[in-house]
């Protein structure tokens, strides 16, 4: 949960602003684990709610698409969204609202923006060798136990025998 008290803005005049600094060492937001979440958010009272804007730096845990190891990828979250006032209905466009006691949980909004910031095919390092297609061992760690012979499709064995008959290989 990323709870912030916004009671002062719920009854404020349009245009009033409030800045909040976020500094979390680690945070779990539903299905995301963030190593850190730091930045400043500015809340502005507008006619139909509260506008939140700001930049957050985080590192989200994800899985390498080559070797399947977990690692943290840095993400700059450019957060912008609307927060409903107490009693307002929730919608996909406005997933958060201020509660009757003046608190708002920004976790759904942050989660949405972090997911949008994750790379489509995250890779732990540019030189990641991935997994062996035969034994499934992580080649980066030297876990591959294949000799190379297993990599030949048995349907090509006839061609290999022809090659050996002609003095090759």
N, C-alpha and C positions, 0 to 999 in steps of 0.2 A: 504494500500500500504506500502511496505517496500522498499523504493527507496534508492539506494546507487550510488554514483558517482564513476564510474570505468574508466573514460576517460584515466587516466594515464596508465592503463594496456592494453588498446586496441591496442596501438602502441608500447608496450614495448617488450623487448627481452624475449624469452622463459626462464622461470625459475624465472622471477621477481615476488616478492610477495608483498602483501599489506594486513594488518590486520585491521578489522573494529569491533568495539564493538557495540553491539545492546543492548538497554535498553529502552523498551517500557512498560509503566504501564498497558495499555489496548490496544487491537488491534482487529480490525475486518478484517478477511481474508476470503473474499467471504462468505461462509456459516458457518464459524467457528468464535466463539468469544473467544479470548484469554485474560485471566486476566493479564498476563504479558508475556514478551518475552525478555529474557536476555541471553547474551552469547557473544562469540567472534567467528568471521568467518575469515578465511584466504583465500584470493583469490590468485591463482597462474596462471600466464600466461603460457599456454601450446600451442602446435603447432596449434591445431584446435579450440581454444577458451580460456575460463578462467575456471579453476577448483575452486570450492568453497568447503571448508571443515570446520567443526567446530561443537561444541556442544552448543545447546540452551536449556535453561530451560524455560518451559512454564506451564501454567495451562489452559486447554481447557474446555469450558462449554459443558456438555453433559447431558444426561438424564438417571436416574437410571432405570434399566430394571425391578426392582421389584415394586417401588412405583411411578415411572414416574416423580419424582421431579428433577429439574435441580440442578446440582452441578458442581464444578470444579475438574477435575482430573489432578494431576501433571504428566507431561510428559517430559522426557529427549529426545530431538531430536538430533540424530546423523546425521547431514546434510552432504551430499556429492552429488555433482552434477556438471554438465557442463553447462556453460553459453555460448551461441553463441555470436559471434562477430557481429558488426553492419551489417545488410543486410543478415545474415544467416537465413535459414528457420527454423521455429519452428516445433517440433515434440513431441510426447509423451515422448521420451527419453530426449529431450532437450526443456523443456517448456518455457524457458526464454532466452532473448538475450539482449545485450547492445543496447540501442537506438543510433541513429545518433548523439545525443548531449552528449553521454557518460553516461547516467543514465541507471540503471537496476532495475526492480521491482522484488524482490525475492518472492513476495506473492504466486505465483503458486507453487514454489518449497517448500516453508515452509508449505503451505497447504497440499501438498501431503505427506510430512514427518510426519506432526502432525496426519493426518488421519490414517497413518500406525501405529502410536504409541498409538492410542486410544485402550483401552481394548475392546474385542468383546462383553462382557456382563458387562458393567459398573454398579457398585453397590455403592450407596452413603455411606453405612457403612456395615460392616460385619453382624451386627445384624438387618439389615433392614427387617421389617416384611412384607412389600409390601402392596398390595391392597386386600380388601375383594373380594372374587370371586362372591359374591351375590350382594352387594350394591355398590361396587366400592370405598368405603371409604378408605382413607389412614389409615391403622392400626397403623402406627407410631404416628399419631396425635390423635388417638382415635376417628376417624370419622366414624367407623363402627357402624351401628345402628341395625345390625342383632341380633336376639335372639338365633340363633343356630338352631332353628326349620326350618328356611328357607333353611338351607344347606342340608336337607334331600331331595333327589330326590323323587318326588311324586310316581314314579314307584315302590319304595321300601315300600310304605305305607302298603301294604298287609302283608309284613313280620313284620312290626312294630306292627300291630294289633295281629298277632299270638304270638309275644313276650309278649304283654300285657295280652293275654288270659292265658298264661302259668305262669303268676306271675312275669315276668321280667319288667324292666324299670319303 
